[in-house]
Every structure is written in structure tokens, then in C-alpha cells.
């Protein structure tokens, strides 16, 4: 019903833009991931056509990456998370909450693909920054440490020192 209310409006109409986002989220939540995919892709194309800010495009790309993941399109999900991470890094720098969150998302997607060496390299870049910027008990700090421990523990090429560190 939400989408039908706004579909006839111009793409530049912000309630219409919000409605397409809500539609994509609702379809994902209802596990209609194929339908969510076409909505997410349409939303991204619309944002690009309208010249949306880099930050807004990165949000849509993050949502699209999650939809790819739900569909088992893990390589595409990882590539999109990588693009988002580097976009955040360029836009906000390493010491920003958005960048640290994007790094965690990218690292988690690498772990799913068992690309431990790449995940370890990425996490080592942020593992000391996160608690310094956000604090020892912040959710992102704890998530970074959890993913890093998973990488060290699950990597078949892990050394004894890696396992101890995990």
C-alpha cells in the first residue's frame, strides 16, 4: 500500500524515495529477496540518476549487499561491501563510525567466503582505531574483536600465536 501511494510521484519527491526504501526493506524482512533485489537495484539506479550524495548511495549499496547475501550471491555481496568500505574511507576517513561499520561488514563478508587472509589484513587496520575512537565497550568495537577472533580461530593457516590471540 505504501508504494502505491507514492509511485505516481516524481522521482525527486522525497516521500517516494523513502517509500522505495521501505518497500525494499519490507520485502527483505518478509524473505521475498528476489523481489527486494529488483527494488534495491531500482533504488540505486534512481539515486545515481538524481545525483544523490555519496553517503546516500553508500546506504543503498549496503542494503543491496545484504539482499545479495540473503540470495546466496556472496561474491557480489562482498564486492558491494568492499565498495561501500572504500567509499566510506574516502568520504569520512578511517576514524569515523560509518567507516568502521563498513569495515566490519566487509570483513564479515570476507569471512563468509573464507577469505581469512584478506579479512585479517583489513581488521588489523581498524582493531586499534575502533576502541580509541568509540570506546572499549561500544558495539562496533566488540563486533570488530569478535570478527577478528573468528578469523584467527577459523583460518586453517592460522599459527599457534593466531589461535592464542583469538
N, C-alpha and C positions, 0 to 999 in steps of 0.2 A: 504494500500500500504506500509506503514512504516514497519509493522510486516513482510510482505512477503520479504522485503529486507534483514531482519536480521535472520529469522527463521532457516536458514541453518547453521548459525554460531555456534560456541561453546558457551555453557552457560557462560563460563568465559569471553567472549567477552563483554566489557562494552557497546558498542553500542546496542548489543542485549538486555542486561539488561535494558537499557534505553528505548528501543522500547517496551518491555513488559509493562513497567510502563506507557508509553504514550498510549498504546492500552487500558489498564485498565481505565485510566483517560478519554479517549475519549468515551469509551463505557458508563461509568457512566454519562458523560456530555450529551450524546445522550439518556439517560434514558433506556439504554439496560443493566439494572442492573444484570439480571441473567447471561448474558454473561460476564459482568465485574467481577462478583463473581468468575467464574472459572479462569479468567485471574489473578485476585488478589491472589487466593489461589495457583495457579501455581507459581506466582512470589515469594510468601512467601516460598513455598517449595524449590524453586531454591536457594533463598538466604540462607536458612538454610543448604542445601546440600553443597553449596560453602563456608560455614563458614564466611558469611558476618559479618560485625561488628554489635554489639548490636544496635548501633544508626541506621544503615541502616535497620535492621529488624524491629525496632520500627516504622520507617517511613512507611514501607509496612503494618504493623499491623494497623496503624492509617488509612491508605487508605482502608484496608479491613473492619475496623469497620464502616467507612462511607458507604461502599457498603451494609453491613448488615443493617444499619439504613435505607437506601433507600428501601430495600426489606421488611421493617417492622419486621426484625428479631432483635427486640430491646434488648432482653436479651443478645443475642450473641454480639451485638454492645457494650453494656455496659461492658460485661466481657472483651472484647478486649481492650476497653478504659481503664479499670482498670489495665489490664496487662501492657499497654503502660505507664500509670502513674507510676506504681511501678517500671517498667524498667527504666524510666527517673529518678526517685527519687534515685534509686540505682546507676545509671551511672553518673548523674550530680549533685545530691543533690537538696535540696528544693529551693535554691536561683538561679536557672537557668531558662532562658526564656523557654527552651524546657519543663522543668518540670512544670512550671506554666501554659503553654499552655495545656499540657496533663491533668493537674488537672482540668482546665476549661472544657475540652472535656469530661472527666469522670463525672464531676459534672452535666454537661448538659444532659448526657445520663441517669443519675440517676433521674433528674427532669422529663424527658420524661416518665420514668417508675413510676413517683410519689413516689419515694423513698426519700422523703424530709429530713428525719432524717439523712440518710447517706450523702446526698448532703450538708446539713448544717454542719455536722461534718467535712467534707473534706474542705469546703470553709472557715470555721473558722480557719483552719490550715494555709491557704495561704493569707487570706484577708489583713493581716497586712504586710506580706512579700512583696507582689506584688508592692504596691506603693513605698516602701522603696528601692526596687531593680530597678524598672523600671520607677518610677515617677508617679505622680498623674494623668497625662493626657494620659499615654500610653494606647494603645488599649486593652492590656491584663488586665491592672488594671481596666479599665472601664467595660470590659466584666465580670470580676470576680465580681464586685459590682452589675452588672445587674443580673447575675445568682443568687447571694446571695439574692438580693431583691425579685426575683421571688420565691425563695424557701420560704422565710419568709412570703410573701404575700399569696402564693397558698397553703401552708400547712394547711390542715383542723385542725391540732392540734396546730396551732400557738397561742401563747399567745398574749395578747394586747401589751405587750412590743415588741414582734417579729414584729407585724404589724407596730408599731410606728417606729421600727428600719428600716423596709423596705422602 
